[in-house]
Amino acid sequence: MLKSSYLNPGAEQQQNNLHFIPHFFGSAFVPTGGGPCKQQCTDTGTTVICTCDVGYKLKADGITCEDLNECLTSKHQCQTGERCINTVGSYRCQREISCGTGYELTENNQCRDIDECETGTHNCGFNFLCQNTQGSFRCRPKMQCGTGFLQDAQGSCIDIDECVSSARACRAGYNCFNTIGSFVCQRNNVNCGRGYRFSDDASRCVDIDECVARSNPCGEGHFCVNSPGSYRCECRIGYFFDSISRSCIDENECRHYPGRLCAHNCENTQGSYHCSCSKGFKLSIDKRNCEDVNECEGNPCSQECANMYGSYQCYCRSGYRLSDTDGITCEDIDECALPAGGNICSYRCINVPGSFKCSCPSTGYNLAQNGRSCQDIDECITGRHDCSDRESCFNVQGSFRCMAFKCPENYRKSSETATADGTETFRCIKFCRPNDAVCILDPVNTISDTVISLPTYRDFTEIIFLRASSSNFPKAQAEIMFRITDGNFHNSFDILKRKEGSLTVGIVRMVKPIIGPYSGILKLEMDYYLSGQLSHRNVVNVHIYISENWF
């Protein structure tokens, strides 16, 4: 009976918690914790059976028991809306939804009111007492206010202004004056303040509606809003309310927002503003920014125009210059009047619009291909002369000369008329009659005439070369001398001697300028000396023609 009564409780849970141990002692029931088992042990006579208490299960070693998690094996009895929470050897059910503010959950899963007054979690002030209520609490003032007072949120008693809270505190003709906890009524014998007037029955002061009493005090287009004893203005955009004049006054946006409204110039207007641009710019579509004006589209310049940012620049074509007066008109440049104008043309410069042209004397010259220099016309070659058959034509600068040379007595013309260094030469050789001692003793052997045409020179210029050969004479004995004998106008010429191999050269130079026109004969002599004695002499007559000075 002892065994049977022990095995009945929780038999359903213990059927799977049995473990047989070989018998080592007599058959008997071993109480909980006895024998080899950790909780319950049963001796069958042949074996020992270990079992566990309710809420536990046997481990794999057959001896030790461990907690059974009923929440995982679904062997719990928690209802819908409750959550299973495992405990050692058992479990408990807890509500899933909280109880809400002012309540707390008890161990038996019930919601219980929290007494904030007892727990000290209320926020009642010093002048209040805490009174608990279901789910909350109340703050009751310690002090009770009497008639004529109202208790504020801090528990203090504040006076009630009966004159304001009650429309008929005093009868008509009396003024209401508030007192502490009450009020008094006095007969009306004072004037109403500014913004108020007596009511029709003269019992009280009533507000004056300034917005209706007269024309709009805020000004045309503005809105007037009445207020007790006064009024205010709702001004249009671009105006502000002046509390002193109590009217809407234009706002100067240009001064209030300098440099933020307009890119260039800002001009204030009534209720708004206007943007403008500096010269050379125009207002953009947004009426605030400025964009460059292409002045050249209007052809402001007389010739060429180049647009610039905010302006433009006029230019002139070659041969013109911009007027200093207006900077727009192109004036012709008189190239001939410039400091260097005298060197533009060799003869005469003629100004034309935008340029110039050169001209030459009416006769004797042609304009060169460069359009500036004048080229002499050789009338003798072109046949533009009027010399007779007995005259020789000699070309000079800008003209020609018809000359007829005759040999003096005892001389006759050489068989050849030589051309040397660009000059024409007429040569006469001495030819004496027999027994003419005077002629024979005369040292002059030849007389030559040559013609040379020159412009006006300003520097040293070599004009004539006289070449004499001394090869027919012993060098130790021969000597040749050159000299100018006549026609040296203002000492404008000199002559130098130079050796060129076997030749002795006499070089005639112009050392001073002669302003043309000029013509003259420069007489030269070449003397041949042998052993210090004059052997013979050659005379050269140089006919010089200097053209007109053009500059």
C-alpha positions in Angstrom: 0.0 0.0 0.0 2.9 2.3 0.7 4.3 1.8 -2.8 0.9 2.1 -4.5 -0.1 5.3 -2.7 3.3 6.9 -3.6 3.2 6.1 -7.3 -0.3 7.5 -7.9 0.4 11.2 -7.8 1.8 12.4 -11.2 1.9 8.9 -12.5 1.1 10.2 -16.0 4.2 12.4 -16.0 6.5 9.8 -14.4 5.9 6.9 -16.8 8.7 8.2 -19.1 11.0 9.1 -16.1 11.7 5.5 -15.0 15.2 4.0 -14.9 16.1 0.5 -13.7 19.2 -0.1 -11.6 20.5 -3.5 -10.7 19.4 -4.8 -7.3 21.9 -4.6 -4.6 19.7 -4.6 -1.5 16.4 -6.0 -0.4 13.1 -5.0 -2.0 11.8 -1.8 -0.5 10.6 1.8 -1.3 13.3 4.4 -0.9 12.1 7.9 0.0 12.9 11.0 -2.2 16.6 11.7 -2.2 17.5 8.3 -0.9 19.6 5.7 -2.7 21.3 6.5 -6.0 18.4 8.6 -7.3 18.4 12.4 -7.0 14.7 12.8 -6.4 12.5 9.6 -6.1 13.8 6.0 -5.9 11.7 2.7 -6.0 13.2 -0.7 -5.1 11.4 -3.5 -7.0 13.5 -6.3 -5.3 15.4 -6.9 -8.5 16.1 -3.3 -9.6 15.9 0.3 -8.5 13.7 2.8 -10.4 14.6 6.5 -10.4 11.8 9.0 -11.0 11.4 12.8 -10.9 9.0 15.2 -9.3 6.2 16.9 -11.2 7.7 19.7 -13.3 11.0 17.8 -13.8 12.3 15.2 -16.2 15.0 12.5 -15.9 18.3 13.2 -17.6 20.2 10.7 -19.8 22.2 9.4 -16.9 19.0 8.0 -15.3 19.7 9.5 -12.0 19.6 13.3 -12.2 16.5 15.4 -12.8 16.2 18.7 -14.7 13.5 21.3 -15.1 10.8 20.6 -17.6 9.9 23.7 -19.7 6.1 23.4 -19.9 5.9 26.4 -22.2 7.8 24.6 -24.9 6.0 21.2 -24.5 2.6 22.9 -24.6 1.8 21.3 -21.2 0.5 24.6 -19.7 -3.0 25.9 -19.2 -2.4 29.7 -20.2 -5.5 31.3 -21.8 -5.7 33.4 -25.0 -4.2 36.8 -24.3 -1.8 35.4 -21.8 1.9 34.5 -22.2 3.5 31.4 -20.7 6.6 32.1 -18.5 8.6 29.0 -17.4 9.7 28.7 -13.7 11.8 26.0 -12.0 9.6 23.0 -11.7 6.5 24.8 -12.9 5.2 27.8 -15.0 3.0 31.0 -14.7 0.7 32.8 -17.1 1.1 36.6 -17.6 -1.2 39.0 -19.5 0.2 40.2 -22.8 -1.6 43.6 -22.7 -0.4 46.2 -20.1 -2.8 47.7 -17.6 -2.3 51.3 -18.8 -1.3 54.5 -17.0 -2.1 54.5 -13.3 -2.3 50.7 -13.0 0.2 48.0 -12.3 0.2 44.1 -13.0 0.0 41.9 -9.9 1.5 38.5 -9.5 -1.8 36.9 -10.1 -2.0 38.6 -13.4 -4.5 41.3 -12.3 -4.4 45.1 -12.9 -4.2 47.1 -9.6 -4.5 50.9 -9.2 -1.3 52.7 -8.3 -1.7 55.1 -5.4 0.4 58.0 -6.7 -0.2 59.9 -3.4 1.3 57.0 -1.4 4.2 56.4 -3.8 5.0 60.1 -4.2 4.7 60.1 -8.0 2.3 63.0 -8.1 3.1 66.6 -9.1 0.9 68.5 -6.6 2.4 71.8 -5.4 3.1 72.9 -1.9 -0.3 74.5 -1.6 -2.1 71.4 -2.7 -3.1 68.0 -1.2 -2.9 64.8 -3.2 -6.1 62.7 -3.4 -5.8 59.3 -5.1 -8.3 58.3 -7.8 -8.7 55.1 -9.9 -5.9 55.2 -12.4 -4.8 58.8 -11.5 -4.9 61.4 -8.7 -6.2 64.9 -8.0 -4.5 68.0 -6.4 -6.8 69.7 -4.0 -5.8 73.1 -2.7 -5.1 73.4 0.9 -6.6 76.9 1.0 -10.2 77.6 0.2 -10.9 81.0 -1.5 -13.7 83.2 -0.4 -16.3 85.2 -2.3 -14.7 87.6 -4.9 -11.7 85.4 -5.4 -10.7 82.8 -7.9 -8.1 80.0 -7.2 -5.4 79.8 -9.9 -3.4 76.8 -11.0 -0.8 77.4 -8.2 -3.5 77.3 -5.5 -3.3 81.0 -4.8 -6.4 83.1 -4.5 -6.6 85.9 -7.0 -9.1 88.8 -7.0 -12.0 88.7 -9.5 -12.5 91.9 -11.5 -16.2 92.1 -11.4 -16.2 95.3 -13.5 -14.8 93.2 -16.4 -16.4 89.8 -15.7 -19.9 91.3 -15.3 -21.4 93.5 -17.9 -24.0 95.0 -15.5 -22.0 95.2 -12.3 -23.2 98.8 -11.8 -26.4 100.5 -13.1 -26.5 103.1 -15.8 -24.7 106.4 -14.9 -22.3 104.7 -12.6 -18.7 103.6 -13.1 -17.5 100.3 -11.7 -14.3 100.2 -9.8 -12.8 96.9 -8.7 -11.7 96.4 -5.1 -10.0 93.4 -3.4 -12.6 90.7 -3.3 -15.4 93.0 -4.4 -16.2 96.2 -6.3 -17.8 99.6 -5.8 -20.0 101.8 -8.1 -19.5 105.5 -8.4 -21.5 108.0 -10.3 -19.9 108.8 -13.7 -18.3 112.2 -13.6 -15.0 111.7 -15.6 -14.2 112.0 -19.3 -13.3 108.9 -21.4 -9.8 108.5 -22.5 -8.4 108.7 -26.0 -10.0 106.2 -28.3 -13.2 106.0 -26.2 -16.5 107.9 -25.9 -19.5 107.9 -23.6 -22.2 105.5 -24.5 -25.5 106.9 -25.7 -26.9 106.8 -22.2 -23.7 108.3 -20.8 -23.3 105.4 -18.5 -20.0 104.1 -19.6 -17.1 104.6 -22.0 -17.3 102.7 -25.2 -14.6 102.2 -27.9 -14.5 104.5 -30.8 -14.3 102.6 -34.1 -11.7 104.8 -35.9 -12.0 102.7 -39.1 -15.7 103.7 -39.4 -15.9 107.1 -37.7 -14.1 108.9 -40.6 -12.4 108.2 -43.9 -9.8 105.4 -43.9 -7.0 106.8 -41.5 -4.5 104.4 -43.0 -4.7 105.9 -46.5 -6.0 104.8 -49.8 -5.6 101.1 -50.6 -4.7 100.2 -47.0 -6.8 98.2 -44.5 -7.9 99.6 -41.1 -8.4 97.2 -38.2 -10.1 98.6 -35.1 -8.8 97.7 -31.6 -10.0 98.8 -28.1 -9.1 102.4 -27.7 -7.1 102.5 -30.9 -6.7 100.9 -34.3 -3.9 99.5 -36.5 -3.2 99.5 -40.2 -2.6 96.6 -42.4 -0.5 98.2 -45.1 0.0 97.2 -48.7 3.3 95.6 -49.8 5.8 98.4 -50.1 4.5 100.3 -47.1 5.0 100.0 -43.3 2.9 101.2 -40.4 4.3 104.3 -38.6 3.2 104.1 -34.9 3.8 107.8 -34.4 1.8 109.2 -37.4 -0.4 106.1 -37.2 -0.5 105.8 -41.0 1.1 103.7 -43.8 4.3 105.2 -45.1 6.2 104.2 -48.2 9.1 101.9 -47.6 12.3 102.9 -49.3 13.4 99.5 -50.6 16.5 101.0 -52.2 17.8 102.2 -48.9 16.6 99.2 -46.9 18.1 96.6 -49.2 21.1 98.4 -50.7 22.8 96.5 -53.6 20.4 93.5 -53.3 17.4 94.6 -55.5 19.0 96.1 -58.6 22.2 95.2 -60.4 23.0 98.9 -61.1 20.7 101.7 -60.1 17.7 101.6 -57.7 15.0 104.3 -57.7 12.4 104.3 -55.0 8.7 104.7 -56.0 5.5 104.9 -54.0 5.0 101.4 -52.7 7.7 99.9 -54.8 11.0 100.6 -56.6 12.3 100.8 -60.1 15.7 99.5 -61.4 17.7 101.2 -64.1 21.0 100.6 -65.8 24.1 102.6 -66.4 24.9 103.9 -69.8 25.8 101.1 -72.2 23.4 98.6 -70.5 19.7 97.7 -70.7 17.3 96.2 -68.2 16.9 92.4 -68.5 13.6 90.6 -68.6 13.6 90.2 -64.8 13.6 94.0 -64.5 16.5 93.8 -62.0 19.7 92.7 -63.8 21.4 94.6 -66.6 22.8 93.3 -69.8 25.2 94.8 -72.3 23.9 96.9 -75.2 25.5 96.3 -78.6 25.7 99.9 -79.6 27.3 98.9 -82.9 23.9 97.6 -84.1 22.8 101.3 -84.3 25.9 102.2 -86.4 27.1 105.1 -84.2 30.5 105.3 -85.8 31.2 106.9 -89.1 33.4 103.9 -90.2 34.2 100.8 -88.0 32.7 100.0 -84.6 33.7 97.4 -81.9 31.3 96.6 -79.1 32.7 96.6 -75.6 31.2 95.6 -72.3 29.1 98.6 -71.4 30.4 100.7 -74.2 31.8 100.7 -77.7 34.9 101.9 -79.5 35.0 103.5 -83.0 37.9 102.7 -85.3 38.9 104.2 -88.6 40.2 102.6 -91.8 43.7 103.1 -93.0 44.3 106.7 -94.0 41.8 108.1 -91.4 42.0 109.0 -87.7 39.4 109.3 -85.0 38.2 112.8 -84.3 39.3 114.2 -80.9 36.1 116.2 -80.7 33.4 113.4 -80.7 35.4 110.2 -80.8 33.0 109.0 -83.5 33.8 110.7 -86.8 36.8 109.6 -88.9 38.8 112.4 -90.3 41.1 112.1 -93.3 44.8 112.0 -92.4 46.8 114.5 -94.5 49.8 112.3 -94.9 51.6 115.0 -96.8 51.4 117.3 -93.8 52.8 114.8 -91.3 56.4 115.4 -90.1 57.6 112.6 -92.3 55.3 113.7 -95.2 58.2 115.4 -96.9 59.9 112.0 -97.4 56.8 110.2 -98.7 57.2 111.4 -102.2 60.4 112.3 -104.0 58.8 115.4 -105.7 55.3 116.4 -104.5 52.7 114.8 -102.2 49.0 115.2 -103.0 46.5 114.3 -100.2 43.4 112.3 -101.2 40.6 111.0 -98.9 42.1 108.1 -96.9 45.4 108.1 -98.7 47.8 110.2 -100.8 49.4 110.2 -104.2 52.8 111.4 -105.5 53.3 113.5 -108.6 56.4 114.5 -110.6 57.3 117.6 -112.5 55.1 118.1 -115.5 58.0 117.5 -117.9 61.1 115.4 -117.8 60.0 112.7 -115.3 57.8 109.7 -114.9 56.4 108.3 -111.7 58.2 105.1 -110.7 56.4 101.8 -110.1 56.6 102.3 -106.3 54.3 105.3 -106.8 56.6 107.6 -104.9 59.8 108.2 -106.8 60.3 110.2 -109.9 62.4 108.7 -112.7 64.1 110.9 -115.2 63.1 110.6 -118.8 66.1 110.2 -121.1 64.9 112.4 -123.9 68.0 111.6 -125.9 67.2 107.9 -126.0 63.5 108.2 -126.4 63.8 110.8 -129.1 61.9 113.5 -127.2 64.5 116.2 -128.0 64.8 118.8 -130.7 68.6 118.9 -131.2 69.8 119.4 -134.8 72.0 117.0 -136.6 75.0 119.1 -135.8 74.3 119.0 -132.1 74.7 116.3 -129.6 71.8 115.5 -127.2 72.9 115.2 -123.6 70.4 114.0 -121.0 70.2 115.9 -117.7 67.8 115.4 -114.7 64.4 116.3 -116.0 65.5 117.7 -119.3 68.2 117.5 -122.0 70.8 119.8 -123.5 71.7 120.2 -127.2 75.4 120.9 -127.3 77.8 121.3 -130.2 81.5 120.9 -129.3 84.3 122.1 -131.6 87.9 121.4 -131.2 90.3 124.5 -130.8 92.9 125.4 -133.3 95.7 122.8 -133.6 93.2 120.1 -132.2 91.0 117.7 -134.0 88.2 115.5 -132.8 89.1 112.0 -131.7 87.8 109.2 -133.8 85.7 107.9 -130.8 83.3 109.5 -128.4 83.7 107.3 -125.3 81.2 106.8 -122.5 82.7 106.2 -119.1 81.0 106.2 -115.7 77.7 107.2 -117.2 79.0 110.4 -118.8 79.2 111.6 -122.4 82.7 112.6 -123.5 83.8 114.7 -126.5 87.6 114.5 -126.9 90.0 116.6 -129.0 93.6 115.5 -129.6 96.5 118.0 -130.3 97.5 118.0 -134.0 100.3 120.4 -134.8 101.4 121.6 -138.2 105.0 121.0 -139.2 107.5 123.5 -137.8 104.8 125.0 -135.4 107.1 125.3 -132.4 104.4 127.0 -130.3 102.0 124.1 -130.8 104.6 121.5 -130.3 105.8 123.0 -127.0 102.3 123.4 -125.7 102.0 120.7 -122.9 98.2 120.3 -123.4 97.9 117.0 -125.2 94.1 116.4 -125.1 91.1 118.5 -124.4 87.9 116.6 -123.3 84.4 117.8 -122.7 82.0 115.7 -120.6 78.5 116.3 -119.4 77.1 115.1 -116.1 73.6 115.6 -114.6 73.2 115.5 -110.8 70.5 116.0 -108.2 71.1 118.1 -105.2 73.4 116.1 -103.0 73.8 116.5 -99.2 76.7 114.1 -98.6 80.1 113.4 -100.0 79.5 112.1 -103.5 82.0 110.9 -106.1 81.0 112.2 -109.5 84.0 111.9 -111.8 86.8 109.3 -112.1 89.9 110.3 -114.1 92.1 107.3 -114.9 95.7 107.7 -116.2 98.2 105.0 -117.0 101.9 105.4 -116.3 102.9 102.0 -117.7 104.7 103.7 -120.6 106.9 105.5 -118.2 109.5 104.2 -115.8 107.9 104.0 -112.4 110.7 105.8 -110.7 110.4 108.8 -113.0 106.6 109.0 -113.8 104.2 111.1 -111.6 100.7 112.1 -112.3 99.0 115.1 -110.6 95.3 116.1 -110.6 93.9 119.6 -109.9 90.9 121.8 -110.3 91.7 124.9 -112.2 88.4 126.7 -112.6 84.6 126.5 -111.9 84.8 125.2 -108.3 81.5 126.9 -107.2 81.8 127.9 -103.5 84.5 125.2 -103.2 81.9 122.5 -103.5 84.3 120.1 -105.2 87.6 118.5 -104.5 89.8 115.9 -106.1 91.7 112.9 -104.6 94.4 110.7 -106.1 94.3 106.9 -105.6 96.4 104.1 -107.1 94.6 101.1 -108.6 97.3 98.8 -109.9 99.1 100.4 -112.8 96.4 103.1 -112.9 96.4 106.4 -111.1 92.8 107.5 -110.5 91.7 111.1 -109.8 88.4 111.1 -108.0 86.3 114.3 -108.1 83.9 114.6 -105.2 81.0 117.0 -104.3 81.8 118.0 -100.7 79.1 120.7 -100.3 75.6 120.5 -101.6 74.6 122.9 -104.4 70.9 123.8 -104.4 69.6 123.4 -107.9 68.9 124.3 -110.4 72.6 125.0 -111.3 74.8 124.6 -114.3 78.5 125.3 -114.7 81.8 124.0 -116.1 84.4 122.5 -113.7 87.8 122.5 -115.3 90.3 119.7 -114.4 93.9 119.1 -115.4 96.0 115.9 -115.3 99.7 116.6 -115.5 102.3 113.9 -116.3 105.8 114.5 -114.9 109.0 112.8 -115.8 112.0 113.3 -113.5 110.2 116.3 -112.0 109.5 117.9 -115.4 106.1 118.4 -116.9 105.8 116.0 -119.8 102.2 116.7 -121.1 98.8 117.7 -119.8 95.2 116.5 -120.4 92.4 119.0 -119.8 88.9 117.9 -118.9 86.0 120.3 -119.0 83.1 118.9 -116.9 79.7 120.4 -117.8 77.7 120.0 -114.6 73.9 120.3 -114.5 72.2 120.0 -111.1 68.4 119.5 -111.1 65.9 121.4 -109.0 65.8 120.7 -105.3 62.4 119.1 -104.7 62.5 119.0 -100.9 
